């Protein structure tokens, strides 16, 4: 049984009197433990797809099941509670809270829960050690490098013990060396913790590391042949070799 199952997902946005389709009937299954990339050029619909999977937005039509639980049509309060329990996020802009230190940023998603603070603090410390942040736990975001900030974002995504982590262009603001370190870290977490990772990207470095690549163009999934990969990469202006 798939962890995520999408059937016939559509989404359009209104720009004045014009309806602009973002997703045009997407079917997608993601199994637990996958390390999967949704690849496509800007405007292909990949970020919209992740927003719907992450319960940050709702589809106009179609079925979305997470752990075999139908989520289409759920109200936003229900979606927020499910999102906090089951889904972690890694954003390209890090989205850290500048007035909080590293430890506080990591634990922040759990503050809405009535968790034992001692157990939470232990989990934060273990995660910080796992992603290489122990020495900077009391530092604020403006004292960190880009790679360290993304490591904080990864730890924050994992602190709720989610079933899936969604990463939207996680290497976009990082140099190539730091990107490589971050990708290695996420691969290790996928292998050691069994965390399901689903990326939205047009970065070929992530595509090469993926166990599975899902290609998007014009709001639809396209086939995964090497010719299709080349075509999507060409549209994105990328070297896919």
N, C-alpha and C positions, 0 to 999 in steps of 0.2 A: 504494500500500500504506500502510495506516494505521500511524502510529508506535505508537499504543496501540490495542489491540482487545480489548474485553471482551464475552464472550458468556455469558449466563445466570448472572451472578455473584450468589451468595447469601451472606448472613452473618447469624448469630444469636448472641446472647450469653446466657449462663445467669445468671439472677438467682435464686439458691436453686434451687428445683425448676422454675422457670418459664423457658422459652426465649423470648427477646424478639427477634423478627426485626428486623434493621437494614437489610438489602438483600434485595429480593425479585425476583431474576432480572433484573439490570441488563445491558443491551446498550449499548455505547458505543464509538464509534471516534473517535480524535483524530488529525488529520493533523499532520505536522511543520510548525512555524511558526504554529500557531493561537494565538489569544489568547482563551481560552474560559473562561466562567464556569459553574460548577455552582451554581445558586441554589435556595434552599428554606428553609423555616422551621426552627427548632431541632428536632432529632429526626427530620428528614426522611431522614437517612442520608448527607448530603453529606460529612461529615468521615470517616465510615467508608469511603466510596468512595475518598477521597483517600489514606487510610492503606493501603488495599489496592493502589492504583496505585503508591504510594510504597514498597511492600514493607516497611511497618512492621507490617502485619498480613496474614493469609492469608484468603482466602475459604473458605467451607465447600464450595462447589461452583461449577462454571463454568470457563471458559477465560479466561486473561489472557495476551495476547501483547504483548511490547514489542520493537519492531523485528523482528517475525515470530518471536520466540523465546518458546516457551511457558514461563511462569513458575509456573503453578498447580502446587502440590505440591512446589516446590523447598524444600530445607531452609534454615534461617535463616542458616547461614553463607554459602551461595550467594547468598541474598537480600541480605545485608549487603554483599558484594563488588559485586554488580550495582548496588545502591543508591548506593554510593560512586562508581561510574564513570559512571552514567547519569542520576541524579536529584538535583536540588537542592531544598531546602526553605526556605520563608519562613513563619515561624510568627507568630501574632498577639502572642505574648508575647516575641518577639525571640530568646529562648534563647541569649543571649550569655554567655560565660564571664567572670565579674566580675574575676578576677585577671589576665586577659590584656588587652593593649591592642588597639586596633582592628586593627592589622596582624596580630597573632597570632590574633585571632578569625577574620579572613578566611581565613588560611592553614590553620586548624586541620583542616578536612576532608581536606587533602592530606597530613597528617603520617603517615597510615597507609600512604601510598604511598612507594616509594623513588624520589622525584623529585629532580632536581638542585635544590639549595636556591637557587642563584643564579637559575635560570630561574623558580622558583616566586616568589621575591621580586619579580622583574620583573613577573610576571603580577599579583601582589597590588598593586603600585604602579600599574599601568595601570588595574586595576579601580577602585582607590580614586579615581583621577583621574576616571574615567568617571562614578562615582556621587557625586562631590563631597565626598570625605573626605580629600583630601591633607593638609589643614591639621591634622587631628586623629588622624593615624596612631598617635601615641604616647599618646593618651588612652585611659583605661579607660572601660567602659560607664557607670559612675555619673557621669562627667563630660560625658556626651552628652545631647542632647535626644532626645525620642521619635523624631522624624524621622531624626536621625542614626543612632540605633540600628537603625532599620529599613533604612537605607541599608547599614549594616554587614551586616545579615542578607541583603540582596540580593546584595552582593558575595560573601559567603561561599557563597551558593547557586550563584553562577556560577563560582567559582574552580576547581572540578573540571571545568569545561567540559562540563556535563551536556547530555543531549538534551532534557530537559524540566525545568521548574521548577514545583513545586507550592506554591501559596500558600494557606494556611488562614486566612481572615479577616485579611488583612494590614493592613487599615486600622482594625481594631476598637479599638485603643488609641491612635489618633491623632486630633487635631482635624481639622476639615474642611479648613483651609488646607494643613496638612501632608499629609493624605490625597491632596489634589489633586496636590501635588508628587511624591509617591511613585508615584501612578498614571501621571503623565506620564513619570516615569523608566522605569517598567516598559514602557510603550508604546514608548518610544524604544529600549530594549534589544531588545524584540521585533522592531522594524523594522530596527535596525542590525545586530544579531547573528543574527537569525533564530531566537532562543530561543523554544521552545514554552512558553507559560504556561497553566496550568490552575488556576483559582481556585475555592475553596469560600467562598461568602459569602452573606449576605442584605443586603449593602450595595448599594442601587440606583445609587450613583455608579459602582461597578465594572461593574454590569450595563450601564449606558449606554455604557461605553467598550468593551465586549466586541465582538469580531467574531462571536461565537456565544454564545448562552445556552442552557444545558441545565437544565431545570427538574426538581426532585425533590420528591416528596411521598410520605410513608409508605413509604420504601424503594424507590420505583420512579420511573423517568423518566416525565414527562408531556409532552404536546405543547407546542410552542413558539409557539402562537398568542397574539395580544395578550390574548385573554380569559383564557388560562391564566396568562400573566404577571401579569395583574391579580389573579387568584385567589390565586396563590402570594404575591404581594406583600401582599395583604390579610391572609392568614393570618399573615404575618410581621410585620404591623403597620407596613408601610412605605408611603411615597408612591412609586409607581412611575412617575409622570408625568415 
